[in-house]
């Protein structure tokens, strides 16, 4: 059995992940690249006597060093030296993809082009001559349709053949006599250090250094060629050289494009026609809000029977354990109230979370979410943020942790910092259990509408905060936003399920680890000193709650809510488990709802104020850790927590005191 490594490279939205999922199926795993918080996907496929490891590189438009995604993709190819790089190209937007092709050609690795979504290109009248591409670019080309699995076996066979027969050579683009002379001189200096030349292609490294790439200079540091190379670089203007090189790449593309591609489109495509409505400056935002509202309504409607089944299952397990009469009593309480109750109070909300993630995946895979970012760009720019900030904000609806990581694609430091600071206001899936519980109990006829309003409140607070930060502590103008509009596609069920699982699995891991630990801490505080009534005011939890109660009393919250909010710092899902423990209902969502409704100090206004407070008051401990890592500053991390608590407190206070006035005391 022979083993080869294939790296999938390409622009965002070219169907790269679809091809990766189709090739690897269940034989894949997701983690982070060493040293950075960028998602790493790798998996395995088998064809003939070859075992193939496939690595899905982050989507990038180029291989410069402007974002961590670009550095990760480039460094993997250079440092790890995969046997083949498969460049996945969107055939419907062929010209725009070729800029990355020219940069991949300079890396000196075996290269194969996957001409993906070829059926859609052909349907629109675009004809791409694969033989001509191979002739002019010296790259084998395979026609693929990733969503249907067409051409993928041929792609693997071509990659295997390229890895076994193709030498590592560079496809040089001529940059003109002056620049070529500089490249030659710096390349010769680099080659004087055999270890450096063996690790990095001298011509490629020379080009990157001439373009002023700071990451490339780090690769040069400590080598015997460093002094000579730096002295040569002092004779060049990196900004001018970079601009001239970019112009030359575009000239090459413009010259070769007519030789390999012809387009016979005489009328607008269906995507263009739909975009006349979807991206309309007046209709775009209302359509986006309507789709989000529909997603929340559908989430509640579909999830309810699954929640009921899970609720009954955990209630049965807890009742069976309580009725067993086994000793010691504290151990039975630990198993029933602590473990089963703690996990049950979180797992019951899995249907809501997975259904919502699935619906968002459908919108993403269809090409709509790219339009949503475009629609929101005008508003984002008006409040002082680039359109790129909207993507991490959307990701924040799933989980704030990867959303904060996603800000690494934002080049400007202040733009990125503002996006990090406002991201915790986006309502992640961890808050959903709290919303489902309270909205279902106190607003049963309008639960979906209430949750939708909460998500809108989070967005409004994030936008207002961004405007405030831009006007005060982080002044400046946002960077312009350029993005690709992928054609509309019919989402594939398997790909959407895969995206749903990848994002939902993070929630399950939390439920199995940090949330369970938090639930056990709550159980301990609610159970001891030994002999007191479970969750009573005499327990440690009660003592702690009464200590904190004066702080939250102006909001209408009692000591039970104070304890629940305190442990919500670990993970927002623990708020529900804490309330279950303190009200003595365990994991039974129906019983807990009844207990909350029966509490005279807990009305609809208090419930809504509590939901708003949970939405805004602070990120979970995992998100706080990522904020520290991404900002590199305890100052900004502490500011993020303190600002969130202040905003949550003020809004909850306004709700509690304004609601009776607005409703006439009803």
ZAMARGU-4260 file (C-alpha; in steps of 0.2 Angstrom, whole numbers, plus 5000, padded with zeros to 4 digits):
<rodrens>
0) 5000/5000/5000 | 5007/5017/4994 | 5003/5033/5004 | 5003/5050/4996 | 4997/5067/5003
5) 4986/5079/4993 | 4983/5097/4998 | 4967/5105/4992 | 4969/5123/4988 | 4958/5136/4981
10) 4948/5152/4983 | 4933/5153/4995 | 4916/5146/4988 | 4924/5136/4974 | 4917/5119/4981
15) 4933/5114/4989 | 4925/5107/5005 | 4912/5098/4995 | 4926/5089/4985 | 4935/5085/5002
20) 4919/5078/5010 | 4915/5068/4994 | 4932/5061/4994 | 4935/5057/5012 | 4917/5053/5018
25) 4917/5048/5037 | 4936/5046/5036 | 4940/5064/5041 | 4944/5074/5057 | 4944/5092/5062
30) 4957/5101/5073 | 4967/5117/5073 | 4983/5120/5063 | 4998/5120/5075 | 5001/5136/5084
35) 4986/5145/5076 | 4967/5145/5079 | 4963/5141/5061 | 4952/5125/5057 | 4962/5111/5050
40) 4953/5097/5040 | 4961/5081/5035 | 4954/5064/5029 | 4958/5049/5019 | 4953/5041/5003
45) 4959/5025/4994 | 4960/5021/4976 | 4969/5005/4969 | 4984/5002/4980 | 4986/5020/4986
50) 4981/5026/5003 | 4978/5045/5000 | 4979/5058/5014 | 4969/5074/5009 | 4972/5090/5018
55) 4959/5104/5015 | 4969/5120/5016 | 4960/5137/5021 | 4952/5146/5007 | 4962/5160/5000
60) 4962/5172/4986 | 4981/5173/4985 | 4997/5167/4994 | 5002/5184/5001 | 5004/5186/5020
65) 4990/5198/5023 | 4980/5185/5033 | 4983/5170/5044 | 4973/5159/5032 | 4985/5164/5018
70) 5001/5160/5028 | 4994/5143/5034 | 4990/5138/5016 | 5006/5143/5009 | 5017/5137/5024
75) 5009/5120/5023 | 5014/5118/5005 | 5031/5125/5007 | 5035/5117/5024 | 5026/5100/5024
80) 5029/5098/5005 | 5013/5088/5000 | 5016/5076/4986 | 5003/5085/4975 | 4993/5101/4977
85) 4976/5101/4969 | 4970/5118/4964 | 4951/5118/4965 | 4945/5131/4952 | 4927/5138/4950
90) 4924/5136/4932 | 4910/5149/4933 | 4922/5162/4938 | 4938/5155/4929 | 4947/5171/4927
95) 4947/5177/4945 | 4954/5160/4951 | 4969/5161/4940 | 4978/5174/4951 | 4980/5160/4964
100) 4985/5148/4950 | 5000/5159/4945 | 5006/5160/4963 | 5004/5141/4966 | 5014/5138/4950
105) 5029/5148/4958 | 5030/5136/4973 | 5038/5122/4963 | 5026/5108/4968 | 5017/5095/4957
110) 5000/5104/4953 | 4984/5098/4946 | 4969/5109/4942 | 4951/5103/4947 | 4939/5113/4936
115) 4925/5112/4948 | 4906/5116/4944 | 4910/5113/4926 | 4892/5109/4922 | 4886/5126/4928
120) 4899/5135/4918 | 4895/5125/4902 | 4876/5129/4905 | 4880/5147/4906 | 4889/5146/4889
125) 4907/5146/4896 | 4919/5134/4886 | 4936/5130/4894 | 4949/5121/4884 | 4958/5109/4896
130) 4971/5104/4883 | 4975/5122/4881 | 4977/5125/4899 | 4989/5110/4900 | 4999/5117/4886
135) 5001/5135/4892 | 5001/5132/4911 | 5009/5115/4911 | 4996/5109/4923 | 4985/5094/4920
140) 4966/5098/4922 | 4952/5087/4927 | 4933/5092/4925 | 4924/5089/4941 | 4907/5092/4948
145) 4910/5090/4967 | 4891/5090/4972 | 4888/5075/4961 | 4904/5066/4964 | 4909/5067/4945
150) 4927/5067/4940 | 4933/5064/4958 | 4941/5046/4954 | 4949/5054/4939 | 4956/5068/4949
155) 4964/5056/4962 | 4971/5046/4948 | 4978/5061/4940 | 4985/5067/4956 | 4994/5050/4959
160) 5001/5051/4942 | 5007/5068/4944 | 5016/5064/4961 | 5025/5049/4953 | 5030/5057/4937
165) 5031/5076/4939 | 5048/5083/4945 | 5047/5098/4957 | 5049/5113/4945 | 5044/5131/4945
170) 5033/5138/4932 | 5041/5155/4930 | 5032/5171/4926 | 5043/5184/4918 | 5042/5200/4928
175) 5053/5211/4917 | 5072/5214/4916 | 5074/5225/4931 | 5064/5214/4943 | 5070/5198/4936
180) 5088/5204/4939 | 5083/5207/4957 | 5075/5190/4959 | 5091/5182/4951 | 5103/5191/4963
185) 5093/5187/4979 | 5090/5169/4973 | 5108/5167/4971 | 5111/5174/4988 | 5098/5162/4995
190) 5106/5147/4986 | 5122/5151/4995 | 5114/5143/5011 | 5111/5125/5006 | 5099/5122/5020
195) 5089/5137/5016 | 5088/5133/4998 | 5083/5115/5001 | 5069/5121/5012 | 5062/5135/5002
200) 5062/5137/4983 | 5075/5151/4980 | 5065/5160/4966 | 5049/5159/4976 | 5057/5166/4992
205) 5066/5179/4982 | 5049/5185/4975 | 5041/5185/4992 | 5055/5195/5000 | 5054/5208/4986
210) 5036/5210/4989 | 5040/5215/5007 | 5033/5199/5015 | 5037/5200/5033 | 5033/5181/5035
215) 5046/5177/5022 | 5059/5188/5031 | 5056/5177/5046 | 5061/5162/5036 | 5077/5171/5032
220) 5081/5175/5049 | 5097/5167/5056 | 5103/5160/5039 | 5120/5163/5032 | 5112/5172/5018
225) 5102/5184/5028 | 5114/5199/5028 | 5118/5198/5009 | 5099/5196/5005 | 5094/5211/5016
230) 5107/5222/5008 | 5100/5218/4991 | 5082/5221/4997 | 5087/5239/5003 | 5090/5244/4985
235) 5071/5240/4980 | 5055/5248/4984 | 5044/5233/4990 | 5027/5243/4987 | 5032/5247/4969
240) 5039/5229/4966 | 5023/5221/4973 | 5012/5232/4962 | 5022/5228/4946 | 5022/5210/4950
245) 5003/5209/4953 | 5001/5219/4936 | 5012/5207/4927 | 5002/5192/4934 | 4986/5200/4928
250) 4994/5203/4911 | 4999/5185/4909 | 4981/5180/4914 | 4974/5192/4902 | 4985/5186/4888
255) 4982/5168/4890 | 4963/5168/4895 | 4957/5170/4877 | 4968/5155/4872 | 4960/5143/4885
260) 4942/5150/4888 | 4928/5158/4878 | 4911/5164/4885 | 4895/5165/4875 | 4884/5172/4888
265) 4871/5184/4879 | 4859/5186/4894 | 4859/5188/4912 | 4860/5171/4922 | 4847/5165/4934
270) 4859/5170/4948 | 4860/5188/4941 | 4841/5189/4940 | 4838/5183/4958 | 4851/5195/4964
275) 4841/5210/4957 | 4829/5206/4971 | 4840/5198/4985 | 4853/5211/4985 | 4842/5226/4982
280) 4847/5240/4993 | 4829/5242/5000 | 4823/5224/5000 | 4840/5215/5005 | 4839/5218/5024
285) 4821/5214/5026 | 4823/5198/5016 | 4838/5193/5027 | 4828/5196/5043 | 4813/5187/5036
290) 4824/5172/5032 | 4831/5172/5049 | 4814/5174/5057 | 4808/5159/5047 | 4823/5149/5052
295) 4819/5151/5071 | 4800/5147/5068 | 4805/5131/5059 | 4818/5127/5072 | 4805/5127/5086
300) 4791/5118/5076 | 4802/5104/5071 | 4812/5102/5087 | 4797/5101/5099 | 4793/5082/5097
305) 4812/5077/5099 | 4814/5088/5114 | 4799/5079/5122 | 4806/5062/5119 | 4823/5067/5126
310) 4814/5075/5141 | 4804/5059/5144 | 4820/5048/5142 | 4830/5057/5155 | 4815/5059/5167
315) 4813/5040/5166 | 4832/5037/5170 | 4832/5049/5185 | 4815/5041/5192 | 4822/5024/5190
320) 4838/5029/5199 | 4828/5038/5213 | 4817/5023/5215 | 4830/5010/5216 | 4833/5013/5235
325) 4852/5010/5232 | 4864/5017/5245 | 4872/5028/5249 | 4860/5042/5246 | 4873/5055/5241
330) 4879/5044/5227 | 4862/5042/5220 | 4859/5061/5221 | 4876/5063/5212 | 4871/5051/5198
335) 4853/5057/5197 | 4853/5076/5201 | 4871/5079/5196 | 4876/5069/5181 | 4859/5064/5173
340) 4851/5080/5178 | 4866/5091/5172 | 4868/5082/5155 | 4850/5080/5153 | 4846/5099/5155
345) 4859/5102/5141 | 4856/5087/5129 | 4837/5091/5128 | 4841/5106/5118 | 4852/5097/5105
350) 4837/5096/5092 | 4835/5115/5092 | 4854/5118/5090 | 4856/5105/5076 | 4841/5110/5067
355) 4846/5129/5067 | 4864/5124/5062 | 4857/5114/5048 | 4846/5128/5041 | 4861/5140/5042
360) 4871/5127/5032 | 4858/5126/5019 | 4858/5145/5017 | 4877/5145/5017 | 4879/5131/5004
365) 4865/5139/4993 | 4876/5155/4991 | 4864/5166/5001 | 4875/5170/5016 | 4888/5178/5004
370) 4874/5189/4998 | 4869/5193/5016 | 4887/5199/5019 | 4886/5210/5003 | 4868/5217/5009
375) 4875/5221/5026 | 4891/5229/5019 | 4883/5246/5017 | 4877/5246/5035 | 4893/5239/5042
380) 4903/5252/5034 | 4891/5266/5041 | 4895/5260/5059 | 4914/5259/5055 | 4917/5241/5051
385) 4922/5232/5035 | 4910/5220/5027 | 4922/5206/5032 | 4917/5208/5050 | 4899/5202/5045
390) 4906/5184/5042 | 4913/5181/5060 | 4896/5189/5066 | 4887/5176/5057 | 4898/5162/5063
395) 4894/5169/5081 | 4877/5162/5079 | 4884/5145/5080 | 4898/5148/5093 | 4908/5163/5098
400) 4924/5154/5099 | 4927/5150/5080 | 4919/5166/5076 | 4932/5176/5086 | 4945/5165/5077
405) 4938/5169/5060 | 4943/5188/5063 | 4960/5183/5058 | 4955/5186/5040 | 4953/5205/5044
410) 4969/5214/5040 | 4967/5230/5049 | 4971/5229/5068 | 4957/5241/5074 | 4944/5233/5062
415) 4949/5216/5069 | 4949/5221/5087 | 4932/5229/5086 | 4925/5214/5078 | 4932/5203/5092
420) 4924/5214/5106 | 4907/5214/5098 | 4906/5196/5093 | 4901/5190/5111 | 4884/5199/5108
425) 4880/5187/5094 | 4869/5174/5102 | 4878/5158/5101 | 4870/5141/5102 | 4875/5139/5120
430) 4862/5153/5125 | 4848/5144/5115 | 4844/5132/5129 | 4841/5147/5141 | 4830/5155/5128
435) 4820/5140/5124 | 4816/5136/5142 | 4811/5154/5147 | 4802/5158/5131 | 4793/5142/5130
440) 4787/5144/5149 | 4782/5162/5149 | 4778/5165/5130 | 4772/5149/5124 | 4762/5156/5110
445) 4776/5167/5103 | 4792/5158/5108 | 4800/5159/5091 | 4796/5177/5090 | 4804/5180/5107
450) 4820/5171/5102 | 4820/5180/5086 | 4819/5197/5095 | 4833/5192/5106 | 4844/5188/5091
455) 4840/5205/5084 | 4844/5213/5101 | 4861/5205/5101 | 4864/5212/5083 | 4858/5229/5087
460) 4869/5230/5103 | 4884/5224/5093 | 4881/5237/5079 | 4879/5251/5092 | 4895/5245/5101
465) 4905/5245/5085 | 4899/5263/5081 | 4904/5268/5099 | 4921/5260/5099 | 4925/5267/5082
470) 4920/5285/5087 | 4930/5284/5104 | 4943/5271/5108 | 4947/5263/5091 | 4946/5277/5078
475) 4949/5275/5060 | 4941/5271/5044 | 4936/5253/5039 | 4945/5244/5025 | 4935/5242/5009
480) 4927/5225/5007 | 4929/5215/4991 | 4921/5198/4990 | 4915/5185/4977 | 4897/5182/4973
485) 4896/5163/4970 | 4882/5157/4959 | 4866/5150/4968 | 4867/5132/4970 | 4856/5118/4976
490) 4863/5113/4993 | 4867/5095/4994 | 4860/5086/5009 | 4876/5077/5014 | 4886/5093/5014
495) 4874/5102/5024 | 4873/5088/5037 | 4892/5088/5037 | 4893/5106/5041 | 4879/5105/5054
500) 4889/5091/5063 | 4906/5099/5062 | 4898/5114/5071 | 4886/5105/5083 | 4900/5093/5088
505) 4908/5107/5097 | 4893/5109/5108 | 4892/5090/5112 | 4911/5091/5117 | 4907/5105/5129
510) 4892/5095/5136 | 4903/5080/5139 | 4917/5090/5147 | 4916/5108/5154 | 4897/5108/5156
515) 4897/5091/5165 | 4910/5098/5177 | 4900/5114/5180 | 4885/5103/5183 | 4894/5093/5196
520) 4900/5109/5205 | 4882/5115/5205 | 4876/5098/5212 | 4890/5099/5226 | 4885/5117/5231
525) 4866/5112/5231 | 4869/5096/5241 | 4881/5101/5255 | 4882/5104/5270 | 4876/5086/5270
530) 4859/5084/5277 | 4851/5101/5271 | 4837/5101/5258 | 4844/5099/5240 | 4846/5117/5233
535) 4839/5126/5248 | 4844/5142/5255 | 4854/5133/5268 | 4865/5124/5255 | 4882/5131/5250
540) 4873/5137/5234 | 4860/5146/5244 | 4873/5155/5254 | 4883/5160/5239 | 4866/5166/5231
545) 4861/5177/5246 | 4878/5184/5246 | 4876/5189/5227 | 4858/5194/5228 | 4860/5212/5232
550) 4869/5215/5216 | 4855/5208/5205 | 4840/5213/5216 | 4838/5229/5206 | 4835/5218/5191
555) 4821/5208/5200 | 4832/5193/5201 | 4833/5182/5217 | 4847/5172/5224 | 4843/5157/5213
560) 4846/5167/5197 | 4862/5175/5204 | 4869/5157/5207 | 4864/5152/5189 | 4871/5167/5181
565) 4888/5165/5191 | 4890/5147/5184 | 4884/5153/5167 | 4902/5160/5166 | 4908/5142/5163
570) 4896/5139/5149 | 4879/5147/5146 | 4870/5130/5146 | 4874/5128/5164 | 4861/5142/5168
575) 4847/5129/5164 | 4855/5115/5174 | 4858/5127/5189 | 4840/5133/5189 | 4835/5115/5188
580) 4846/5110/5203 | 4841/5125/5214 | 4822/5123/5210 | 4824/5104/5214 | 4817/5098/5197
585) 4833/5091/5189 | 4833/5089/5171 | 4814/5088/5168 | 4811/5103/5157 | 4793/5103/5159
590) 4794/5102/5178 | 4807/5116/5178 | 4795/5127/5168 | 4781/5123/5180 | 4792/5128/5195
595) 4797/5144/5187 | 4779/5149/5183 | 4774/5145/5201 | 4788/5156/5208 | 4779/5172/5213
600) 4795/5182/5210 | 4798/5176/5193 | 4786/5184/5180 | 4786/5187/5161 | 4796/5203/5163
605) 4809/5195/5174 | 4810/5181/5162 | 4813/5192/5147 | 4826/5203/5157 | 4835/5187/5162
610) 4836/5181/5144 | 4843/5198/5138 | 4855/5198/5153 | 4861/5180/5148 | 4862/5186/5130
615) 4874/5200/5134 | 4883/5199/5151 | 4899/5190/5147 | 4907/5177/5135 | 4909/5159/5142
620) 4926/5155/5149 | 4932/5147/5132 | 4927/5162/5122 | 4937/5173/5135 | 4952/5162/5133
625) 4951/5164/5114 | 4949/5183/5116 | 4965/5184/5126 | 4974/5173/5113 | 4968/5183/5098
630) 4971/5200/5106 | 4986/5196/5115 | 4981/5207/5129 | 4973/5205/5146 | 4968/5223/5145
635) 4956/5221/5130 | 4950/5204/5138 | 4945/5212/5154 | 4937/5226/5145 | 4927/5214/5135
640) 4920/5206/5150 | 4917/5222/5160 | 4909/5231/5145 | 4897/5216/5142 | 4892/5215/5160
645) 4888/5234/5161 | 4878/5233/5145 | 4868/5218/5151 | 4865/5226/5168 | 4859/5243/5160
650) 4847/5235/5147 | 4840/5222/5160 | 4837/5236/5172 | 4828/5247/5159 | 4817/5232/5154
655) 4812/5228/5172 | 4807/5246/5176 | 4800/5251/5159 | 4789/5236/5156 | 4777/5240/5170
660) 4775/5258/5164 | 4773/5253/5145 | 4760/5239/5149 | 4751/5249/5162 | 4756/5238/5176
665) 4749/5223/5169
</rodrens>
